[in-house]
Amino acid sequence: MAESEGEGGGGGDGESLGLLWLYLVLFGFCLLMLIVWAALKTTYFQSWGEWFQKTV
């Protein structure tokens, strides 16, 4: 009885764990995109600022 309950609980934990992993992966992906976007934006502005200083 206790073993079957443990298995059932484990199955439930496995499902919620899978969902948690899905959220973590999505969150990590969004965070990575945000970091890449911010890095590109800052480097873009830095290069534009340097070009502007050279031109002026």
Secondary structure as UniProt FT lines:
FT   HELIX           2..55
//
